[in-house]
Amino acid sequence: MEGMTSTTFALVRHGQTDWNAQRRLQGATDIPLNDVGRGQARDAVAVLSGFEWDAIVSSPLSRAAETADLIAAGLGLSVARRVPELAERNFGPAEGLQAGPELEALRIPNGFRGAESEDEAAGRGLAALEALAEEFRGRRVLAVAHGTLLRVSLSRAVGRTLESIDNAVLNLAHHHAVDGWQLEYFNGERVMAAV
């Protein structure tokens, strides 16, 4: 049945950076992977090699791009392209800050002053994923992006609030042209039966 063709996505957050380790908001700031993060990317290959992938894409930010390159090398594949819309939510003046008074002073409902709103980020991320679902209809796409962007986009896609996403673990989602999104794995754990 043509209408039932689904596109399968592995949605992977990049490996760890020094700012992740220091619990600083990164957003659009281009912070590179650290050695722990590179190890996490290489370790992710074992899980991801259990599937066949038709395409690998990533955010253009270096932490996601390098994670994708390391995973692709481990799988014997190459990255098809960088997708600008998969870049992390822009936290504006809050970027680089850790929890504390300085960050709290910028906080507004659902975000920070001068930052991209959660709704804007979710809309952008989900639109990018749905465009990829259309382009790769019926195939399997491995997309490497960012924790907040993936969390808010997936939360909107499945209609429930998801918790934060761990570095370099498997999130497996299926997109149907008719039935929308189903989440099969979240943070490496199976959340529903295979579709």
C-alpha positions in Angstrom: 0.0 0.0 0.0 1.5 3.2 -1.2 0.1 5.4 1.6 1.7 3.2 4.3 5.3 3.6 3.2 7.3 4.8 6.2 10.6 6.4 6.5 12.8 5.3 9.4 15.0 7.7 11.3 17.8 7.2 13.7 17.9 10.6 15.5 21.2 10.9 17.3 22.4 13.7 19.5 26.1 14.6 19.0 28.8 13.3 21.4 29.9 15.2 24.4 31.6 18.6 24.3 33.5 20.5 27.0 30.5 22.7 27.4 28.2 19.7 27.9 30.6 18.4 30.6 30.4 21.9 32.3 26.6 22.0 31.8 26.8 25.2 29.8 24.0 26.1 27.2 25.5 25.7 23.8 22.8 26.5 21.3 24.2 27.9 18.1 27.7 28.4 19.5 29.9 26.0 17.6 31.7 24.0 20.3 33.7 21.0 19.1 33.5 17.4 20.4 35.9 16.5 23.1 37.7 13.1 23.3 34.9 11.6 25.4 32.5 12.7 22.7 34.6 11.2 19.9 34.6 7.9 21.9 30.8 8.1 22.2 30.4 8.6 18.5 32.6 5.6 17.8 30.8 3.5 20.4 27.4 4.4 18.7 28.5 2.5 15.6 27.9 -0.9 17.3 24.2 -0.2 17.8 23.7 1.7 14.5 25.4 -1.1 12.5 22.5 -3.4 13.4 20.5 -1.5 10.7 21.0 -0.7 7.1 21.2 3.1 6.4 20.4 4.7 3.0 21.6 8.2 4.0 23.4 10.1 6.8 22.8 13.8 7.3 23.8 16.1 10.1 23.5 19.6 11.5 26.3 21.8 10.2 27.6 22.6 13.7 31.0 20.9 14.1 30.0 18.8 17.1 27.2 17.1 15.1 29.1 17.1 11.8 32.1 15.3 13.4 29.9 12.9 15.2 28.2 12.1 11.9 31.6 11.7 10.2 32.9 9.3 12.9 29.7 7.2 12.7 29.7 7.2 8.9 33.4 6.1 8.9 32.5 3.3 11.3 29.7 2.1 9.1 31.7 2.4 5.9 29.4 5.1 4.6 29.7 8.8 3.9 27.6 11.8 5.1 25.2 12.9 2.3 25.0 16.5 3.5 24.7 19.0 6.3 21.1 20.3 6.9 21.2 23.9 8.3 17.7 23.5 9.8 19.0 20.7 12.1 21.3 23.2 14.0 20.6 23.5 17.7 18.0 25.9 19.1 19.6 29.4 19.3 19.7 30.4 23.0 20.9 33.9 22.2 22.5 35.7 25.2 22.1 32.6 27.4 24.7 30.7 25.4 27.8 29.8 27.4 26.0 30.2 30.7 25.6 27.6 33.5 22.6 27.4 35.8 22.7 30.4 38.2 21.5 34.0 38.6 22.9 35.2 35.3 20.9 32.6 33.4 17.8 33.0 35.6 17.9 36.8 34.8 17.3 35.9 31.1 14.6 33.3 31.7 11.1 33.9 30.3 8.3 31.3 29.9 9.6 28.4 27.7 13.0 30.0 27.1 15.3 33.0 27.3 15.1 36.6 26.3 16.7 37.1 22.8 16.6 33.4 22.1 14.7 31.3 19.5 11.5 30.1 21.2 10.8 26.4 21.9 7.9 26.6 19.3 10.1 28.1 16.7 12.8 25.4 17.2 10.3 22.6 17.2 8.7 23.9 14.0 12.0 24.3 12.3 13.3 20.9 13.4 10.1 19.0 12.6 9.8 20.7 9.2 13.4 19.6 8.3 12.7 16.0 9.4 9.4 15.9 7.4 11.2 17.2 4.3 13.8 14.4 4.8 11.0 11.9 5.2 9.5 13.0 1.9 12.9 12.9 0.1 13.8 9.5 1.5 10.3 8.0 1.5 10.4 4.3 2.4 14.1 4.4 3.3 16.3 4.7 6.4 18.0 8.0 7.4 20.5 8.5 10.1 20.4 12.2 11.3 22.9 13.6 13.8 21.7 16.8 15.5 21.3 18.3 19.0 19.6 17.5 22.3 17.2 20.4 22.6 16.3 20.5 18.9 15.6 16.8 18.8 13.7 16.8 22.1 11.3 19.6 21.1 10.9 18.4 17.5 10.1 14.8 18.6 7.9 16.0 21.5 5.8 17.9 18.9 5.8 15.0 16.5 4.5 12.4 19.0 2.3 14.8 21.0 3.9 14.3 24.4 6.7 16.0 26.4 10.0 14.0 26.2 12.8 14.2 28.6 16.3 15.3 27.7 18.2 13.3 25.1 21.6 11.6 26.0 24.7 12.1 23.9 25.2 9.6 21.0 22.4 7.1 21.9 19.8 5.6 19.6 16.4 7.3 19.1 14.5 5.5 16.4 11.4 7.0 14.9 9.2 6.1 12.0 7.4 8.6 9.8 4.3 7.6 7.9 2.7 9.8 5.2 -0.7 9.0 6.7 -0.2 8.1 10.4 2.5 10.6 11.3 5.3 9.8 13.7 5.9 6.8 15.9 8.8 6.6 18.4 10.3 3.1 18.7 13.5 3.8 20.8 14.2 6.8 23.0 17.6 7.2 24.7 18.5 3.7 23.7 15.4 2.1 25.3 12.6 0.5 23.3 9.4 2.5 24.0 7.0 0.7 21.7 6.7 -2.4 19.6 8.3 -2.3 16.1 5.8 -0.9 13.6 
